[in-house]
Amino acid sequence: MRRSVAWLVAVPLMLGGSQLAHALAYRIAYPQAHVRMLRLLATGHAYFSWLPFALAVSSACVLVSLACAALDAARGRRAHAVPAPAFALLPPAAFALQEVLELSLHTGAFAWRAVLAPTFIPGLMLQLPVAVLVYVTARLLLRAAERIGRAFARPRLTLRPAALRAPAAAVVVALLSPGAALARAPPRVVVS
C-alpha cells in the first residue's frame, strides 16, 4: 500500500478528532448551550455552518483511500502504517493553530491571546486521548481494507515443477561442484 493512502485515511480522521475535542472543550468551558453559542459566535466560529460539508468531503476522502488500500492489498502490495508520533503531534498543533487563526480572522489582527481562552487548555488536553482513539480507528480501518483486498485477490497459480523453483545459483553450484560428476556416474560392476 502506498504511504499516501495511509495518510489520506489518517489526516481526515485526525482533523475530525481535533474538531471533536474542540467541541468537547467548549462544552466543558461553557455548559449552558446559549452561552456557548454566543461565545462561539463572538470568537469567530461562524464557519461551523460549513462543518457538515467538510465532514462529508473528509468522509469521502477516507472511503476512497480505503478502497485504494484494498486494491493495493489485492495486488499484493505491502501495507504502510502512519507513524504514531504523527497522531500525537499533529492534532494538538492543528488545534492551537485553529484557535489562533479563528480569533485572528475574526478580529483582523494576530490574536495570540487565544491561548488564554478558557477553552484552550481543556481543548489541548483532550487532543491526546482523542488522537489515540483516532489512531486505533485508522489502524483498524486500514487493516480491514487490507484484509478485504486480500480476500478479493486472485490466487496465483504456479505451474513450474519443484526443481525449477529452486534458486538458479543453487542449481549451478550443484552442477559445477567436483563431486557432482562422481555422484551422477553409473555404478561400476566389479567381476572377480
C-alpha positions in Angstrom: 0.0 0.0 0.0 1.3 3.4 -0.8 2.1 5.5 2.2 0.0 8.4 0.8 -3.1 6.2 1.1 -2.5 5.7 4.8 -2.0 9.4 5.2 -5.2 10.1 3.3 -7.1 7.9 5.7 -5.3 9.4 8.8 -5.4 13.1 8.2 -9.2 13.5 7.8 -9.7 11.3 10.8 -7.2 13.4 12.8 -8.9 16.6 11.7 -12.3 15.1 12.7 -10.9 14.1 16.0 -9.5 17.5 16.6 -12.9 19.1 15.9 -14.5 16.6 18.3 -12.0 17.6 21.1 -12.7 21.3 20.1 -16.4 20.9 20.6 -15.9 19.0 23.9 -13.7 21.8 25.2 -16.4 24.4 24.5 -18.9 22.1 26.2 -16.7 21.9 29.3 -15.9 25.6 29.4 -19.5 26.8 28.7 -22.0 24.2 29.9 -25.1 26.3 29.0 -26.0 26.0 25.4 -27.0 29.6 24.8 -23.8 30.9 26.5 -21.7 28.5 24.4 -23.4 29.6 21.2 -22.8 33.3 22.0 -19.2 32.6 22.8 -18.7 30.6 19.6 -20.1 33.4 17.5 -18.0 36.0 19.4 -14.8 34.2 18.8 -15.0 33.5 15.1 -16.7 30.2 14.9 -19.3 31.2 12.3 -17.7 28.8 9.8 -19.2 25.9 11.8 -22.2 26.1 9.4 -19.7 24.6 6.8 -18.7 21.8 9.1 -21.2 19.2 7.7 -19.8 19.8 4.2 -16.2 19.5 5.4 -17.0 16.3 7.2 -18.7 14.8 4.1 -15.7 15.6 2.0 -13.4 14.1 4.6 -15.5 11.0 4.8 -15.5 10.6 1.1 -11.7 11.0 1.1 -11.4 8.3 3.8 -13.7 5.9 1.8 -11.8 6.4 -1.5 -8.5 5.9 0.4 -9.7 2.7 2.0 -10.8 1.5 -1.4 -7.3 2.2 -2.8 -5.8 0.4 0.2 -8.0 -2.6 -0.6 -6.9 -2.5 -4.2 -3.3 -2.3 -3.2 -3.7 -5.3 -1.0 -5.4 -7.3 -3.7 -2.4 -6.6 -5.9 -0.1 -7.9 -3.2 1.4 -4.6 -2.1 2.6 -4.3 1.5 0.7 -2.1 3.9 2.3 1.1 5.3 1.0 2.5 8.6 1.0 6.1 9.6 3.6 6.6 12.4 2.0 7.0 15.9 4.0 10.2 16.7 2.1 11.9 13.9 -1.1 11.3 15.8 0.4 12.6 19.0 1.8 15.8 17.4 -0.4 16.9 14.6 -3.8 17.2 16.4 -2.5 19.5 19.2 -0.6 21.6 16.7 -3.7 21.8 14.5 -5.9 22.8 17.5 -3.5 25.5 18.6 -3.3 26.9 15.1 -7.0 26.7 14.6 -7.7 28.6 17.8 -5.3 31.4 16.9 -6.5 31.6 13.3 -10.2 31.7 14.3 -9.7 34.7 16.6 -7.2 36.4 14.3 -9.5 36.2 11.3 -12.4 37.3 13.4 -10.6 40.4 14.9 -8.5 41.2 11.8 -5.2 41.2 13.9 -2.9 38.5 15.1 -4.7 37.2 18.2 -2.1 35.4 20.3 -4.4 35.8 23.3 -6.5 32.9 22.0 -4.2 30.7 24.1 -5.5 32.4 27.2 -9.1 31.5 26.4 -10.9 29.2 28.9 -11.3 26.6 26.2 -7.7 26.4 25.1 -6.2 24.2 27.9 -9.1 21.8 28.0 -9.1 21.5 24.2 -5.4 20.9 24.1 -5.6 18.3 26.9 -8.4 16.5 25.0 -6.4 16.2 21.8 -4.2 13.3 23.0 -7.0 10.9 24.1 -9.0 11.7 21.0 -5.8 11.2 18.9 -5.3 7.8 20.5 -8.8 6.8 19.6 -8.4 8.1 16.0 -5.1 6.3 15.7 -6.7 3.0 16.7 -9.6 3.7 14.4 -7.3 4.4 11.4 -5.2 1.3 12.1 -8.4 -0.9 12.3 -9.8 0.6 9.1 -6.6 0.2 7.1 -6.2 -3.4 8.4 -9.8 -4.2 7.4 -9.3 -2.7 4.0 -6.1 -4.8 3.6 -8.0 -8.0 4.6 -10.8 -7.2 2.2 -8.4 -6.6 -0.6 -6.6 -9.9 0.1 -9.9 -11.8 0.2 -10.7 -10.5 -3.3 -7.2 -11.1 -4.7 -6.9 -13.7 -7.4 -5.0 -16.8 -6.4 -1.6 -17.1 -8.1 -1.0 -20.4 -9.8 2.5 -21.8 -10.1 2.8 -24.3 -12.9 6.5 -24.9 -12.7 7.9 -28.1 -11.4 9.6 -28.0 -8.0 13.1 -28.4 -9.4 12.6 -25.1 -11.4 11.5 -23.3 -8.3 15.0 -23.8 -6.7 17.2 -20.7 -7.0 19.3 -20.7 -10.1 22.6 -20.2 -8.1 22.0 -23.4 -6.1 21.5 -25.5 -9.4 24.7 -24.1 -10.9 26.7 -24.8 -7.7 25.4 -28.3 -7.6 26.3 -28.9 -11.3 29.8 -27.4 -11.0 30.9 -28.9 -7.8 33.7 -31.5 -8.1 31.7 -34.3 -6.5 28.7 -33.7 -8.7 30.1 -35.8 -11.7 31.0 -38.7 -9.5 27.6 -38.7 -7.8 25.9 -39.0 -11.2 28.2 -41.6 -12.7 26.7 -45.1 -13.2 27.8 -47.7 -10.7 30.8 -49.9 -11.7 30.3 -53.6 -11.9 33.2 -55.4 -10.4 33.7 -59.0 -11.5 36.2 -61.2 -9.7 
